[in-house]
Amino acid sequence: MGCVGRRRLPSWHGAQLDGVALGRGVRLGSDGTPVFLTHGGSNGYWFATIRVYPKQDTVILMVTNFGNATAEKSISTLATDSLNT
């Protein structure tokens, strides 16, 4: 991700910087910079999410063929665990 992309990361979500809206979200660190940006959702059959970790230059894309709360929780755990290994 080039430096132009990095400058845009904090404003990617718009006015609400620490939360979720329309499937998009930003997790801010204690210093106010983005830890990760996320976008995800389900059509009831599939669940997909993408996370962008700007400081690690890492993108994680996950898709599953079951779209419920269990899928969302599982994918969130998997994304967190895979970054910590």
Distance bins in CASP14 RR format, pairs under 12 A and 6 or more apart:
PFRMAT RR
TARGET T0000
AUTHOR 0000-0000-0000
RMODE 2
METHOD distances of the structure
MODEL  1
1 7 0 0 0 0 0 1 0 0 0 0 0
1 8 0 0 0 0 1 0 0 0 0 0 0
1 9 0 0 0 0 1 0 0 0 0 0 0
1 12 0 0 0 0 0 1 0 0 0 0 0
1 34 0 0 0 0 0 1 0 0 0 0 0
1 37 0 0 0 0 0 1 0 0 0 0 0
1 52 1 0 0 1 0 0 0 0 0 0 0
1 53 0 0 0 0 0 1 0 0 0 0 0
1 54 1 0 0 1 0 0 0 0 0 0 0
1 55 0 0 0 0 0 1 0 0 0 0 0
1 56 0 0 0 0 0 1 0 0 0 0 0
1 57 1 0 0 1 0 0 0 0 0 0 0
1 58 0 0 0 0 1 0 0 0 0 0 0
1 59 0 0 0 0 1 0 0 0 0 0 0
2 8 0 0 0 0 0 1 0 0 0 0 0
2 9 0 0 0 0 0 1 0 0 0 0 0
2 54 0 0 0 0 0 1 0 0 0 0 0
2 57 0 0 0 0 1 0 0 0 0 0 0
3 9 0 0 0 0 0 1 0 0 0 0 0
3 54 0 0 0 0 0 1 0 0 0 0 0
5 11 0 0 0 0 0 1 0 0 0 0 0
5 12 0 0 0 0 1 0 0 0 0 0 0
5 34 0 0 0 0 0 1 0 0 0 0 0
5 37 0 0 0 0 0 1 0 0 0 0 0
5 52 0 0 0 0 0 1 0 0 0 0 0
5 54 0 0 0 0 1 0 0 0 0 0 0
5 57 0 0 0 0 0 1 0 0 0 0 0
6 12 0 0 0 0 0 1 0 0 0 0 0
6 33 0 0 0 0 0 1 0 0 0 0 0
6 34 0 0 0 0 1 0 0 0 0 0 0
6 37 0 0 0 0 0 1 0 0 0 0 0
6 52 0 0 0 0 0 1 0 0 0 0 0
6 53 0 0 0 0 0 1 0 0 0 0 0
6 54 1 0 0 1 0 0 0 0 0 0 0
6 55 0 0 0 0 1 0 0 0 0 0 0
6 57 0 0 0 0 1 0 0 0 0 0 0
7 33 0 0 0 0 0 1 0 0 0 0 0
7 34 0 0 0 0 0 1 0 0 0 0 0
7 54 0 0 0 0 0 1 0 0 0 0 0
8 14 0 0 0 0 0 1 0 0 0 0 0
8 34 0 0 0 0 0 1 0 0 0 0 0
8 37 0 0 0 0 0 1 0 0 0 0 0
8 52 0 0 0 0 0 1 0 0 0 0 0
8 54 0 0 0 0 0 1 0 0 0 0 0
9 17 0 0 0 0 0 1 0 0 0 0 0
9 25 0 0 0 0 0 1 0 0 0 0 0
9 26 0 0 0 0 1 0 0 0 0 0 0
9 27 0 0 0 0 0 1 0 0 0 0 0
9 28 0 0 0 0 0 1 0 0 0 0 0
9 32 0 0 0 0 0 1 0 0 0 0 0
9 33 0 0 0 0 1 0 0 0 0 0 0
9 34 1 0 1 0 0 0 0 0 0 0 0
9 35 0 0 0 0 0 1 0 0 0 0 0
9 36 0 0 0 0 1 0 0 0 0 0 0
9 37 1 0 0 1 0 0 0 0 0 0 0
9 52 1 0 0 1 0 0 0 0 0 0 0
9 53 0 0 0 0 0 1 0 0 0 0 0
9 54 1 0 1 0 0 0 0 0 0 0 0
9 55 0 0 0 0 0 1 0 0 0 0 0
10 17 1 0 0 1 0 0 0 0 0 0 0
10 18 0 0 0 0 0 1 0 0 0 0 0
10 26 1 0 0 1 0 0 0 0 0 0 0
10 28 0 0 0 0 1 0 0 0 0 0 0
10 29 0 0 0 0 0 1 0 0 0 0 0
10 31 0 0 0 0 0 1 0 0 0 0 0
10 32 0 0 0 0 1 0 0 0 0 0 0
10 33 1 0 0 1 0 0 0 0 0 0 0
10 34 1 0 0 1 0 0 0 0 0 0 0
10 35 0 0 0 0 0 1 0 0 0 0 0
10 37 0 0 0 0 1 0 0 0 0 0 0
10 54 0 0 0 0 1 0 0 0 0 0 0
11 17 0 0 0 0 1 0 0 0 0 0 0
11 26 0 0 0 0 1 0 0 0 0 0 0
11 34 0 0 0 0 0 1 0 0 0 0 0
11 37 0 0 0 0 0 1 0 0 0 0 0
12 21 0 0 0 0 0 1 0 0 0 0 0
12 24 1 0 0 1 0 0 0 0 0 0 0
12 25 0 0 0 0 1 0 0 0 0 0 0
12 26 1 0 0 1 0 0 0 0 0 0 0
12 34 0 0 0 0 1 0 0 0 0 0 0
12 36 0 0 0 0 0 1 0 0 0 0 0
12 37 1 0 1 0 0 0 0 0 0 0 0
12 38 0 0 0 0 0 1 0 0 0 0 0
12 39 0 0 0 0 1 0 0 0 0 0 0
12 52 0 0 0 0 1 0 0 0 0 0 0
12 54 0 0 0 0 0 1 0 0 0 0 0
13 19 1 0 0 1 0 0 0 0 0 0 0
13 20 0 0 0 0 1 0 0 0 0 0 0
13 21 1 0 0 1 0 0 0 0 0 0 0
13 22 0 0 0 0 1 0 0 0 0 0 0
13 23 0 0 0 0 0 1 0 0 0 0 0
13 24 1 0 1 0 0 0 0 0 0 0 0
13 25 1 0 1 0 0 0 0 0 0 0 0
13 26 1 0 1 0 0 0 0 0 0 0 0
13 27 0 0 0 0 0 1 0 0 0 0 0
13 28 0 0 0 0 1 0 0 0 0 0 0
13 34 0 0 0 0 1 0 0 0 0 0 0
13 36 0 0 0 0 0 1 0 0 0 0 0
13 37 1 0 0 1 0 0 0 0 0 0 0
13 38 0 0 0 0 1 0 0 0 0 0 0
13 39 0 0 0 0 1 0 0 0 0 0 0
13 52 0 0 0 0 0 1 0 0 0 0 0
14 21 0 0 0 0 1 0 0 0 0 0 0
14 22 0 0 0 0 0 1 0 0 0 0 0
14 24 0 0 0 0 1 0 0 0 0 0 0
14 25 0 0 0 0 1 0 0 0 0 0 0
14 26 0 0 0 0 1 0 0 0 0 0 0
14 34 0 0 0 0 0 1 0 0 0 0 0
14 37 0 0 0 0 0 1 0 0 0 0 0
15 21 0 0 0 0 1 0 0 0 0 0 0
15 26 0 0 0 0 0 1 0 0 0 0 0
16 22 0 0 0 0 0 1 0 0 0 0 0
16 23 0 0 0 0 0 1 0 0 0 0 0
16 24 0 0 0 0 1 0 0 0 0 0 0
16 25 0 0 0 0 1 0 0 0 0 0 0
16 26 0 0 0 0 1 0 0 0 0 0 0
16 28 0 0 0 0 0 1 0 0 0 0 0
17 24 0 0 0 0 0 1 0 0 0 0 0
17 25 0 0 0 0 1 0 0 0 0 0 0
17 26 1 0 1 0 0 0 0 0 0 0 0
17 27 0 0 0 0 1 0 0 0 0 0 0
17 28 1 0 0 1 0 0 0 0 0 0 0
17 29 0 0 0 0 0 1 0 0 0 0 0
17 32 0 0 0 0 1 0 0 0 0 0 0
17 33 0 0 0 0 0 1 0 0 0 0 0
17 34 0 0 0 0 1 0 0 0 0 0 0
17 35 0 0 0 0 0 1 0 0 0 0 0
17 37 0 0 0 0 0 1 0 0 0 0 0
18 25 0 0 0 0 1 0 0 0 0 0 0
18 26 1 0 0 1 0 0 0 0 0 0 0
18 27 1 0 0 1 0 0 0 0 0 0 0
18 28 1 0 1 0 0 0 0 0 0 0 0
18 29 0 0 0 0 1 0 0 0 0 0 0
18 30 0 0 0 0 0 1 0 0 0 0 0
18 32 0 0 0 0 1 0 0 0 0 0 0
18 33 0 0 0 0 0 1 0 0 0 0 0
18 34 0 0 0 0 1 0 0 0 0 0 0
18 35 0 0 0 0 0 1 0 0 0 0 0
18 36 0 0 0 0 0 1 0 0 0 0 0
18 37 0 0 0 0 0 1 0 0 0 0 0
19 25 1 0 1 0 0 0 0 0 0 0 0
19 26 1 0 0 1 0 0 0 0 0 0 0
19 27 1 0 0 1 0 0 0 0 0 0 0
19 28 0 0 0 0 1 0 0 0 0 0 0
19 34 0 0 0 0 0 1 0 0 0 0 0
19 36 0 0 0 0 0 1 0 0 0 0 0
19 37 0 0 0 0 0 1 0 0 0 0 0
19 38 0 0 0 0 1 0 0 0 0 0 0
20 26 0 0 0 0 1 0 0 0 0 0 0
20 27 0 0 0 0 1 0 0 0 0 0 0
20 37 0 0 0 0 0 1 0 0 0 0 0
20 38 1 0 0 1 0 0 0 0 0 0 0
20 39 0 0 0 0 1 0 0 0 0 0 0
20 40 0 0 0 0 1 0 0 0 0 0 0
20 41 0 0 0 0 0 1 0 0 0 0 0
20 49 0 0 0 0 0 1 0 0 0 0 0
20 72 0 0 0 0 0 1 0 0 0 0 0
20 76 0 0 0 0 0 1 0 0 0 0 0
21 38 0 0 0 0 0 1 0 0 0 0 0
21 39 0 0 0 0 0 1 0 0 0 0 0
21 40 0 0 0 0 0 1 0 0 0 0 0
22 38 0 0 0 0 0 1 0 0 0 0 0
22 39 0 0 0 0 1 0 0 0 0 0 0
22 40 0 0 0 0 1 0 0 0 0 0 0
22 41 0 0 0 0 1 0 0 0 0 0 0
23 37 0 0 0 0 0 1 0 0 0 0 0
23 38 1 0 0 1 0 0 0 0 0 0 0
23 39 1 0 1 0 0 0 0 0 0 0 0
23 40 1 0 1 0 0 0 0 0 0 0 0
23 41 1 0 1 0 0 0 0 0 0 0 0
23 42 0 0 0 0 1 0 0 0 0 0 0
23 47 0 0 0 0 0 1 0 0 0 0 0
23 48 0 0 0 0 0 1 0 0 0 0 0
23 49 0 0 0 0 1 0 0 0 0 0 0
23 50 0 0 0 0 0 1 0 0 0 0 0
23 72 0 0 0 0 0 1 0 0 0 0 0
24 36 0 0 0 0 0 1 0 0 0 0 0
24 37 1 0 0 1 0 0 0 0 0 0 0
24 38 1 0 0 1 0 0 0 0 0 0 0
24 39 1 0 1 0 0 0 0 0 0 0 0
24 40 1 0 0 1 0 0 0 0 0 0 0
24 41 0 0 0 0 1 0 0 0 0 0 0
24 49 0 0 0 0 0 1 0 0 0 0 0
24 50 0 0 0 0 0 1 0 0 0 0 0
24 51 0 0 0 0 0 1 0 0 0 0 0
24 52 0 0 0 0 0 1 0 0 0 0 0
25 34 0 0 0 0 1 0 0 0 0 0 0
25 35 0 0 0 0 0 1 0 0 0 0 0
25 36 0 0 0 0 1 0 0 0 0 0 0
25 37 1 0 0 1 0 0 0 0 0 0 0
25 38 1 0 1 0 0 0 0 0 0 0 0
25 39 1 0 0 1 0 0 0 0 0 0 0
25 40 0 0 0 0 1 0 0 0 0 0 0
25 41 0 0 0 0 0 1 0 0 0 0 0
25 49 0 0 0 0 0 1 0 0 0 0 0
25 50 0 0 0 0 0 1 0 0 0 0 0
25 51 0 0 0 0 1 0 0 0 0 0 0
25 52 0 0 0 0 0 1 0 0 0 0 0
26 32 0 0 0 0 1 0 0 0 0 0 0
26 33 0 0 0 0 1 0 0 0 0 0 0
26 34 1 0 1 0 0 0 0 0 0 0 0
26 35 0 0 0 0 1 0 0 0 0 0 0
26 36 1 0 0 1 0 0 0 0 0 0 0
26 37 1 0 1 0 0 0 0 0 0 0 0
26 38 1 0 0 1 0 0 0 0 0 0 0
26 39 0 0 0 0 0 1 0 0 0 0 0
26 51 0 0 0 0 0 1 0 0 0 0 0
26 52 0 0 0 0 1 0 0 0 0 0 0
26 53 0 0 0 0 0 1 0 0 0 0 0
26 54 0 0 0 0 0 1 0 0 0 0 0
27 33 0 0 0 0 0 1 0 0 0 0 0
27 34 1 0 0 1 0 0 0 0 0 0 0
27 35 1 0 1 0 0 0 0 0 0 0 0
27 36 1 0 1 0 0 0 0 0 0 0 0
27 37 0 0 0 0 1 0 0 0 0 0 0
27 38 1 0 0 1 0 0 0 0 0 0 0
27 51 0 0 0 0 1 0 0 0 0 0 0
27 52 0 0 0 0 0 1 0 0 0 0 0
27 53 0 0 0 0 1 0 0 0 0 0 0
27 54 0 0 0 0 0 1 0 0 0 0 0
27 55 0 0 0 0 0 1 0 0 0 0 0
27 76 0 0 0 0 0 1 0 0 0 0 0
27 79 0 0 0 0 0 1 0 0 0 0 0
27 80 0 0 0 0 0 1 0 0 0 0 0
27 83 0 0 0 0 0 1 0 0 0 0 0
28 34 1 0 0 1 0 0 0 0 0 0 0
28 35 1 0 0 1 0 0 0 0 0 0 0
28 36 0 0 0 0 1 0 0 0 0 0 0
28 37 0 0 0 0 0 1 0 0 0 0 0
28 54 0 0 0 0 0 1 0 0 0 0 0
29 35 1 0 1 0 0 0 0 0 0 0 0
29 36 0 0 0 0 1 0 0 0 0 0 0
29 53 0 0 0 0 0 1 0 0 0 0 0
29 54 0 0 0 0 0 1 0 0 0 0 0
29 55 0 0 0 0 1 0 0 0 0 0 0
31 55 0 0 0 0 0 1 0 0 0 0 0
33 53 0 0 0 0 0 1 0 0 0 0 0
33 54 0 0 0 0 1 0 0 0 0 0 0
33 55 1 0 0 1 0 0 0 0 0 0 0
34 51 0 0 0 0 0 1 0 0 0 0 0
34 52 0 0 0 0 1 0 0 0 0 0 0
34 53 0 0 0 0 1 0 0 0 0 0 0
34 54 1 0 1 0 0 0 0 0 0 0 0
34 55 0 0 0 0 1 0 0 0 0 0 0
34 56 0 0 0 0 0 1 0 0 0 0 0
35 51 0 0 0 0 1 0 0 0 0 0 0
35 52 0 0 0 0 0 1 0 0 0 0 0
35 53 1 0 0 1 0 0 0 0 0 0 0
35 54 0 0 0 0 1 0 0 0 0 0 0
35 55 1 0 0 1 0 0 0 0 0 0 0
35 56 0 0 0 0 1 0 0 0 0 0 0
35 58 0 0 0 0 0 1 0 0 0 0 0
35 79 0 0 0 0 0 1 0 0 0 0 0
35 80 0 0 0 0 0 1 0 0 0 0 0
35 83 0 0 0 0 1 0 0 0 0 0 0
36 49 0 0 0 0 0 1 0 0 0 0 0
36 50 0 0 0 0 1 0 0 0 0 0 0
36 51 1 0 1 0 0 0 0 0 0 0 0
36 52 1 0 0 1 0 0 0 0 0 0 0
36 53 1 0 1 0 0 0 0 0 0 0 0
36 54 1 0 0 1 0 0 0 0 0 0 0
36 55 0 0 0 0 1 0 0 0 0 0 0
36 56 0 0 0 0 1 0 0 0 0 0 0
36 58 0 0 0 0 1 0 0 0 0 0 0
36 59 0 0 0 0 1 0 0 0 0 0 0
36 60 0 0 0 0 1 0 0 0 0 0 0
36 76 0 0 0 0 0 1 0 0 0 0 0
36 79 0 0 0 0 1 0 0 0 0 0 0
36 80 0 0 0 0 1 0 0 0 0 0 0
36 83 0 0 0 0 1 0 0 0 0 0 0
37 49 0 0 0 0 0 1 0 0 0 0 0
37 50 0 0 0 0 1 0 0 0 0 0 0
37 51 1 0 0 1 0 0 0 0 0 0 0
37 52 1 0 1 0 0 0 0 0 0 0 0
37 53 0 0 0 0 1 0 0 0 0 0 0
37 54 1 0 0 1 0 0 0 0 0 0 0
37 55 0 0 0 0 0 1 0 0 0 0 0
37 58 0 0 0 0 0 1 0 0 0 0 0
37 59 0 0 0 0 1 0 0 0 0 0 0
37 60 0 0 0 0 0 1 0 0 0 0 0
38 48 0 0 0 0 0 1 0 0 0 0 0
38 49 1 0 0 1 0 0 0 0 0 0 0
38 50 1 0 0 1 0 0 0 0 0 0 0
38 51 1 0 1 0 0 0 0 0 0 0 0
38 52 1 0 0 1 0 0 0 0 0 0 0
38 53 0 0 0 0 1 0 0 0 0 0 0
38 59 0 0 0 0 0 1 0 0 0 0 0
38 60 0 0 0 0 1 0 0 0 0 0 0
38 61 0 0 0 0 0 1 0 0 0 0 0
38 62 0 0 0 0 0 1 0 0 0 0 0
38 72 0 0 0 0 0 1 0 0 0 0 0
38 75 0 0 0 0 0 1 0 0 0 0 0
38 76 0 0 0 0 1 0 0 0 0 0 0
38 79 0 0 0 0 1 0 0 0 0 0 0
38 80 0 0 0 0 0 1 0 0 0 0 0
39 48 0 0 0 0 1 0 0 0 0 0 0
39 49 1 0 0 1 0 0 0 0 0 0 0
39 50 1 0 1 0 0 0 0 0 0 0 0
39 51 0 0 0 0 1 0 0 0 0 0 0
39 52 0 0 0 0 1 0 0 0 0 0 0
39 59 0 0 0 0 0 1 0 0 0 0 0
39 60 0 0 0 0 0 1 0 0 0 0 0
39 61 0 0 0 0 0 1 0 0 0 0 0
39 62 0 0 0 0 0 1 0 0 0 0 0
40 46 0 0 0 0 0 1 0 0 0 0 0
40 47 1 0 0 1 0 0 0 0 0 0 0
40 48 1 0 1 0 0 0 0 0 0 0 0
40 49 1 0 1 0 0 0 0 0 0 0 0
40 50 1 0 0 1 0 0 0 0 0 0 0
40 51 0 0 0 0 1 0 0 0 0 0 0
40 52 0 0 0 0 0 1 0 0 0 0 0
40 60 0 0 0 0 0 1 0 0 0 0 0
40 61 0 0 0 0 1 0 0 0 0 0 0
40 62 0 0 0 0 1 0 0 0 0 0 0
40 63 0 0 0 0 1 0 0 0 0 0 0
40 64 0 0 0 0 0 1 0 0 0 0 0
40 67 0 0 0 0 0 1 0 0 0 0 0
40 71 0 0 0 0 0 1 0 0 0 0 0
40 72 0 0 0 0 1 0 0 0 0 0 0
40 75 0 0 0 0 1 0 0 0 0 0 0
40 76 0 0 0 0 0 1 0 0 0 0 0
40 79 0 0 0 0 0 1 0 0 0 0 0
41 47 1 0 0 1 0 0 0 0 0 0 0
41 48 1 0 0 1 0 0 0 0 0 0 0
41 49 1 0 0 1 0 0 0 0 0 0 0
41 50 0 0 0 0 0 1 0 0 0 0 0
41 62 0 0 0 0 0 1 0 0 0 0 0
41 63 0 0 0 0 0 1 0 0 0 0 0
41 64 0 0 0 0 0 1 0 0 0 0 0
41 67 0 0 0 0 1 0 0 0 0 0 0
41 68 0 0 0 0 0 1 0 0 0 0 0
41 69 0 0 0 0 0 1 0 0 0 0 0
41 71 0 0 0 0 1 0 0 0 0 0 0
41 72 1 0 0 1 0 0 0 0 0 0 0
41 75 0 0 0 0 1 0 0 0 0 0 0
41 76 0 0 0 0 0 1 0 0 0 0 0
42 48 1 0 0 1 0 0 0 0 0 0 0
42 49 0 0 0 0 1 0 0 0 0 0 0
42 63 0 0 0 0 0 1 0 0 0 0 0
42 64 0 0 0 0 1 0 0 0 0 0 0
42 65 0 0 0 0 0 1 0 0 0 0 0
42 66 0 0 0 0 1 0 0 0 0 0 0
42 67 1 0 1 0 0 0 0 0 0 0 0
42 68 1 0 0 1 0 0 0 0 0 0 0
42 69 0 0 0 0 1 0 0 0 0 0 0
42 70 0 0 0 0 0 1 0 0 0 0 0
42 71 1 0 0 1 0 0 0 0 0 0 0
42 72 1 0 0 1 0 0 0 0 0 0 0
42 75 0 0 0 0 0 1 0 0 0 0 0
43 63 0 0 0 0 0 1 0 0 0 0 0
43 64 0 0 0 0 0 1 0 0 0 0 0
43 65 0 0 0 0 0 1 0 0 0 0 0
43 66 0 0 0 0 0 1 0 0 0 0 0
43 67 1 0 0 1 0 0 0 0 0 0 0
43 68 0 0 0 0 0 1 0 0 0 0 0
43 71 0 0 0 0 0 1 0 0 0 0 0
44 64 0 0 0 0 0 1 0 0 0 0 0
44 65 0 0 0 0 0 1 0 0 0 0 0
44 66 0 0 0 0 1 0 0 0 0 0 0
44 67 1 0 1 0 0 0 0 0 0 0 0
44 68 1 0 0 1 0 0 0 0 0 0 0
44 69 0 0 0 0 0 1 0 0 0 0 0
44 71 0 0 0 0 1 0 0 0 0 0 0
44 72 0 0 0 0 0 1 0 0 0 0 0
45 63 0 0 0 0 0 1 0 0 0 0 0
45 64 0 0 0 0 1 0 0 0 0 0 0
45 65 1 0 0 1 0 0 0 0 0 0 0
45 66 1 0 0 1 0 0 0 0 0 0 0
45 67 1 0 0 1 0 0 0 0 0 0 0
45 68 0 0 0 0 1 0 0 0 0 0 0
45 71 0 0 0 0 0 1 0 0 0 0 0
46 62 0 0 0 0 0 1 0 0 0 0 0
46 63 1 0 0 1 0 0 0 0 0 0 0
46 64 1 0 0 1 0 0 0 0 0 0 0
46 65 1 0 1 0 0 0 0 0 0 0 0
46 66 1 0 0 1 0 0 0 0 0 0 0
46 67 1 0 1 0 0 0 0 0 0 0 0
46 68 0 0 0 0 0 1 0 0 0 0 0
46 71 0 0 0 0 1 0 0 0 0 0 0
46 72 0 0 0 0 0 1 0 0 0 0 0
46 75 0 0 0 0 0 1 0 0 0 0 0
47 62 0 0 0 0 1 0 0 0 0 0 0
47 63 1 0 0 1 0 0 0 0 0 0 0
47 64 1 0 1 0 0 0 0 0 0 0 0
47 65 0 0 0 0 1 0 0 0 0 0 0
47 66 1 0 0 1 0 0 0 0 0 0 0
47 67 1 0 1 0 0 0 0 0 0 0 0
47 68 1 0 0 1 0 0 0 0 0 0 0
47 69 0 0 0 0 1 0 0 0 0 0 0
47 70 0 0 0 0 1 0 0 0 0 0 0
47 71 1 0 1 0 0 0 0 0 0 0 0
47 72 1 0 1 0 0 0 0 0 0 0 0
47 73 0 0 0 0 0 1 0 0 0 0 0
47 74 0 0 0 0 1 0 0 0 0 0 0
47 75 1 0 0 1 0 0 0 0 0 0 0
47 76 0 0 0 0 0 1 0 0 0 0 0
47 78 0 0 0 0 0 1 0 0 0 0 0
48 60 0 0 0 0 0 1 0 0 0 0 0
48 61 1 0 0 1 0 0 0 0 0 0 0
48 62 1 0 0 1 0 0 0 0 0 0 0
48 63 1 0 1 0 0 0 0 0 0 0 0
48 64 1 0 0 1 0 0 0 0 0 0 0
48 65 0 0 0 0 0 1 0 0 0 0 0
48 66 0 0 0 0 0 1 0 0 0 0 0
48 67 0 0 0 0 1 0 0 0 0 0 0
48 71 0 0 0 0 1 0 0 0 0 0 0
48 72 0 0 0 0 0 1 0 0 0 0 0
48 75 0 0 0 0 1 0 0 0 0 0 0
48 79 0 0 0 0 0 1 0 0 0 0 0
49 59 0 0 0 0 0 1 0 0 0 0 0
49 60 0 0 0 0 1 0 0 0 0 0 0
49 61 1 0 0 1 0 0 0 0 0 0 0
49 62 1 0 1 0 0 0 0 0 0 0 0
49 63 0 0 0 0 1 0 0 0 0 0 0
49 64 0 0 0 0 1 0 0 0 0 0 0
49 67 0 0 0 0 0 1 0 0 0 0 0
49 71 0 0 0 0 1 0 0 0 0 0 0
49 72 1 0 0 1 0 0 0 0 0 0 0
49 73 0 0 0 0 0 1 0 0 0 0 0
49 74 0 0 0 0 0 1 0 0 0 0 0
49 75 1 0 1 0 0 0 0 0 0 0 0
49 76 1 0 0 1 0 0 0 0 0 0 0
49 77 0 0 0 0 0 1 0 0 0 0 0
49 78 0 0 0 0 1 0 0 0 0 0 0
49 79 1 0 0 1 0 0 0 0 0 0 0
49 80 0 0 0 0 0 1 0 0 0 0 0
50 58 0 0 0 0 0 1 0 0 0 0 0
50 59 1 0 0 1 0 0 0 0 0 0 0
50 60 1 0 0 1 0 0 0 0 0 0 0
50 61 1 0 1 0 0 0 0 0 0 0 0
50 62 1 0 0 1 0 0 0 0 0 0 0
50 63 0 0 0 0 1 0 0 0 0 0 0
50 75 0 0 0 0 0 1 0 0 0 0 0
50 79 0 0 0 0 1 0 0 0 0 0 0
51 58 0 0 0 0 1 0 0 0 0 0 0
51 59 1 0 0 1 0 0 0 0 0 0 0
51 60 1 0 1 0 0 0 0 0 0 0 0
51 61 0 0 0 0 1 0 0 0 0 0 0
51 62 0 0 0 0 1 0 0 0 0 0 0
51 75 0 0 0 0 1 0 0 0 0 0 0
51 76 0 0 0 0 1 0 0 0 0 0 0
51 78 0 0 0 0 0 1 0 0 0 0 0
51 79 1 0 1 0 0 0 0 0 0 0 0
51 80 0 0 0 0 1 0 0 0 0 0 0
51 82 0 0 0 0 1 0 0 0 0 0 0
51 83 0 0 0 0 1 0 0 0 0 0 0
52 58 1 0 0 1 0 0 0 0 0 0 0
52 59 1 0 1 0 0 0 0 0 0 0 0
52 60 0 0 0 0 1 0 0 0 0 0 0
52 61 0 0 0 0 1 0 0 0 0 0 0
52 79 0 0 0 0 0 1 0 0 0 0 0
52 83 0 0 0 0 0 1 0 0 0 0 0
53 59 1 0 0 1 0 0 0 0 0 0 0
53 60 1 0 0 1 0 0 0 0 0 0 0
53 79 0 0 0 0 1 0 0 0 0 0 0
53 80 0 0 0 0 0 1 0 0 0 0 0
53 82 0 0 0 0 0 1 0 0 0 0 0
53 83 1 0 0 1 0 0 0 0 0 0 0
53 84 0 0 0 0 0 1 0 0 0 0 0
55 83 0 0 0 0 0 1 0 0 0 0 0
56 82 0 0 0 0 0 1 0 0 0 0 0
56 83 1 0 0 1 0 0 0 0 0 0 0
56 84 0 0 0 0 0 1 0 0 0 0 0
57 83 0 0 0 0 0 1 0 0 0 0 0
58 79 0 0 0 0 0 1 0 0 0 0 0
58 82 0 0 0 0 1 0 0 0 0 0 0
58 83 1 0 0 1 0 0 0 0 0 0 0
58 84 0 0 0 0 0 1 0 0 0 0 0
59 79 0 0 0 0 0 1 0 0 0 0 0
59 82 0 0 0 0 0 1 0 0 0 0 0
59 83 0 0 0 0 0 1 0 0 0 0 0
60 75 0 0 0 0 1 0 0 0 0 0 0
60 76 0 0 0 0 0 1 0 0 0 0 0
60 78 0 0 0 0 1 0 0 0 0 0 0
60 79 1 0 1 0 0 0 0 0 0 0 0
60 80 0 0 0 0 1 0 0 0 0 0 0
60 81 0 0 0 0 0 1 0 0 0 0 0
60 82 1 0 0 1 0 0 0 0 0 0 0
60 83 1 0 0 1 0 0 0 0 0 0 0
60 84 0 0 0 0 0 1 0 0 0 0 0
61 75 0 0 0 0 0 1 0 0 0 0 0
61 78 0 0 0 0 0 1 0 0 0 0 0
61 79 0 0 0 0 1 0 0 0 0 0 0
61 82 0 0 0 0 0 1 0 0 0 0 0
62 71 0 0 0 0 1 0 0 0 0 0 0
62 72 0 0 0 0 0 1 0 0 0 0 0
62 74 0 0 0 0 1 0 0 0 0 0 0
62 75 1 0 1 0 0 0 0 0 0 0 0
62 76 0 0 0 0 1 0 0 0 0 0 0
62 77 0 0 0 0 0 1 0 0 0 0 0
62 78 1 0 0 1 0 0 0 0 0 0 0
62 79 1 0 0 1 0 0 0 0 0 0 0
62 80 0 0 0 0 0 1 0 0 0 0 0
62 81 0 0 0 0 0 1 0 0 0 0 0
62 82 0 0 0 0 1 0 0 0 0 0 0
62 83 0 0 0 0 0 1 0 0 0 0 0
63 71 0 0 0 0 1 0 0 0 0 0 0
63 75 0 0 0 0 1 0 0 0 0 0 0
63 78 0 0 0 0 0 1 0 0 0 0 0
64 70 0 0 0 0 1 0 0 0 0 0 0
64 71 1 0 1 0 0 0 0 0 0 0 0
64 72 0 0 0 0 1 0 0 0 0 0 0
64 73 0 0 0 0 0 1 0 0 0 0 0
64 74 1 0 0 1 0 0 0 0 0 0 0
64 75 1 0 0 1 0 0 0 0 0 0 0
64 76 0 0 0 0 0 1 0 0 0 0 0
64 78 0 0 0 0 1 0 0 0 0 0 0
65 71 0 0 0 0 1 0 0 0 0 0 0
65 75 0 0 0 0 0 1 0 0 0 0 0
66 72 0 0 0 0 0 1 0 0 0 0 0
66 73 0 0 0 0 0 1 0 0 0 0 0
66 74 0 0 0 0 1 0 0 0 0 0 0
66 75 0 0 0 0 0 1 0 0 0 0 0
67 73 0 0 0 0 0 1 0 0 0 0 0
67 74 0 0 0 0 0 1 0 0 0 0 0
67 75 0 0 0 0 1 0 0 0 0 0 0
68 74 0 0 0 0 1 0 0 0 0 0 0
68 75 0 0 0 0 0 1 0 0 0 0 0
69 75 0 0 0 0 0 1 0 0 0 0 0
69 76 0 0 0 0 0 1 0 0 0 0 0
70 76 0 0 0 0 0 1 0 0 0 0 0
70 77 0 0 0 0 0 1 0 0 0 0 0
71 77 0 0 0 0 0 1 0 0 0 0 0
71 78 0 0 0 0 0 1 0 0 0 0 0
72 78 0 0 0 0 0 1 0 0 0 0 0
72 79 0 0 0 0 0 1 0 0 0 0 0
73 79 0 0 0 0 0 1 0 0 0 0 0
73 80 0 0 0 0 0 1 0 0 0 0 0
74 80 0 0 0 0 0 1 0 0 0 0 0
74 81 0 0 0 0 0 1 0 0 0 0 0
75 81 0 0 0 0 0 1 0 0 0 0 0
75 82 0 0 0 0 0 1 0 0 0 0 0
76 82 0 0 0 0 0 1 0 0 0 0 0
76 83 0 0 0 0 0 1 0 0 0 0 0
77 83 0 0 0 0 0 1 0 0 0 0 0
77 84 0 0 0 0 0 1 0 0 0 0 0
78 84 0 0 0 0 0 1 0 0 0 0 0
78 85 0 0 0 0 0 1 0 0 0 0 0
79 85 0 0 0 0 0 1 0 0 0 0 0
END
